[in-house]
Amino acid sequence: MAFKDLEESGKNTLLARTEARVQELEKERLARIEIAQKLAQIEQKLLVGGVNMLDHHEKQRLMLAKKVQELEEKARKERALQKTLIEHDEINLQTEEQFSNLLEEAAAKTKKINTLWSKYQSLTRKIGARCFNVLANGQSCITFYCNDKIDIGYLFDAG
């Protein structure tokens, strides 16, 4: 019996070792499956990113093309606005120049009118004074004016 017990205990030991080995192999198999699943998920995230990489690349290319087009449109609008501003500035400068010239012309004409007005008033006073003297001497003012009209013309031409 001792031999049988020894044999039985050897079988139990072998059976225990085998069962332990089976459990160990099962754990390894489950670990491999888990690792394979994690690897597949990582590959999917790396390669696909949740979508097809080619589709993703095409979408990004289209978005980039759209942004480039928007920037070009914005730059074109800015150039057009800049051109318009320059044109308005030129028009403003021309208007200011014309206004300045008109002001200078108006000032010159005002000065000439004031000069002529002063000469007219002076002449009117002279004629009035001479006419008074002529009337005092018994002549008519019209006769005096006709004799003196050369002097009057001289006064107005000098302006």
C-alpha positions in Angstrom: 0.0 0.0 0.0 2.7 2.3 0.6 3.6 2.0 -3.0 0.0 2.7 -4.0 0.0 5.7 -1.7 3.2 6.9 -3.2 1.8 6.4 -6.7 -1.4 8.1 -5.8 0.4 11.0 -4.3 2.6 11.2 -7.4 -0.5 11.2 -9.6 -2.1 13.9 -7.4 1.1 16.0 -7.6 1.2 15.6 -11.4 -2.4 16.3 -11.6 -2.0 19.4 -9.5 0.9 20.5 -11.6 -1.0 19.9 -14.8 -4.0 21.8 -13.6 -1.7 24.6 -12.5 -0.1 24.5 -15.9 -3.5 24.5 -17.6 -4.6 27.4 -15.5 -1.3 29.2 -16.3 -1.7 28.6 -20.0 -5.3 29.7 -19.9 -4.2 33.0 -18.1 -1.6 33.4 -20.8 -4.1 32.8 -23.6 -6.5 35.4 -22.0 -3.6 37.8 -21.6 -2.7 37.3 -25.3 -6.3 37.9 -26.4 -6.5 41.0 -24.2 -3.2 42.3 -25.6 -4.3 41.5 -29.2 -7.5 43.5 -28.6 -5.6 46.4 -27.1 -3.1 46.3 -30.0 -6.0 46.3 -32.5 -7.6 49.3 -30.7 -4.3 51.2 -30.7 -3.7 50.4 -34.4 -7.2 51.6 -35.2 -6.6 54.8 -33.3 -3.2 55.3 -34.9 -4.2 54.4 -38.5 -7.8 55.4 -38.6 -8.4 57.9 -35.8 -12.0 56.8 -35.6 -12.4 57.4 -39.4 -10.7 56.3 -42.6 -7.3 58.0 -42.9 -7.8 58.8 -46.6 -11.2 60.4 -45.9 -9.7 62.3 -43.0 -6.8 63.5 -45.1 -9.2 64.6 -47.9 -11.4 66.5 -45.4 -8.3 68.3 -44.0 -7.1 69.1 -47.6 -10.5 70.5 -48.4 -10.6 72.6 -45.2 -7.1 73.9 -45.9 -8.1 74.8 -49.5 -11.2 76.6 -48.2 -9.1 78.5 -45.6 -6.6 79.5 -48.4 -9.5 80.7 -50.5 -10.9 82.7 -47.7 -7.6 84.3 -47.0 -7.1 85.1 -50.7 -10.6 86.7 -50.7 -9.9 88.7 -47.6 -6.6 89.9 -49.1 -8.4 90.8 -52.3 -11.0 92.8 -50.4 -8.3 94.5 -48.4 -6.4 95.5 -51.6 -9.7 96.8 -53.1 -10.4 98.8 -50.0 -6.9 100.2 -49.9 -7.2 101.2 -53.6 -10.5 102.9 -52.8 -9.0 104.7 -49.9 -6.1 105.9 -52.0 -8.5 107.1 -54.7 -10.6 109.0 -52.1 -7.4 110.5 -50.7 -6.4 111.7 -54.1 -9.9 113.2 -54.7 -9.8 114.9 -51.3 -6.4 116.4 -52.2 -7.6 117.6 -55.5 -10.7 119.1 -53.9 -8.6 120.8 -51.2 -6.3 122.1 -53.9 -9.2 123.4 -55.9 -10.8 124.9 -52.9 -7.5 126.6 -51.9 -7.2 128.0 -55.5 -10.8 129.2 -55.3 -10.1 130.9 -52.0 -7.0 132.6 -53.3 -9.0 133.7 -56.4 -11.8 135.0 -54.2 -9.4 136.8 -52.0 -7.7 138.4 -55.0 -11.1 139.5 -56.5 -12.3 140.8 -53.2 -9.1 142.9 -52.9 -9.7 144.2 -56.5 -13.3 144.9 -55.8 -12.4 146.8 -52.6 -9.8 148.8 -54.5 -12.3 149.6 -57.2 -14.9 150.5 -54.6 -12.5 152.8 -52.9 -11.7 154.5 -56.2 -15.4 154.8 -57.1 -16.2 156.4 -53.7 -13.2 158.7 -54.1 -14.3 159.6 -57.6 -17.9 160.1 -56.5 -16.8 162.5 -53.8 -14.6 164.4 -56.3 -17.4 164.6 -58.9 -19.8 165.7 -56.2 -17.4 168.3 -54.9 -16.6 169.6 -58.5 -20.3 169.5 -59.5 -21.0 171.6 -56.4 -18.3 174.1 -57.4 -19.5 174.1 -61.0 -23.1 174.8 -59.9 -21.8 177.5 -57.8 -20.1 179.0 -60.9 -23.4 178.6 -62.9 -22.4 175.7 -65.2 -24.4 172.4 -65.4 -22.9 169.2 -63.9 -23.4 167.3 -67.2 -21.2 169.7 -69.1 -18.5 169.4 -66.5 -18.8 165.6 -66.5 -18.3 165.4 -70.3 -15.2 167.6 -70.1 -13.8 165.6 -67.2 -14.6 162.0 -68.4 -11.1 161.2 -69.6 -9.9 161.5 -66.0 -12.7 159.1 -64.8 -11.7 156.5 -67.3 -8.1 156.8 -66.2 -9.1 156.0 -62.6 -11.0 152.8 -63.5 -8.3 151.5 -65.9 -5.6 151.8 -63.3 -7.2 149.0 -61.1 
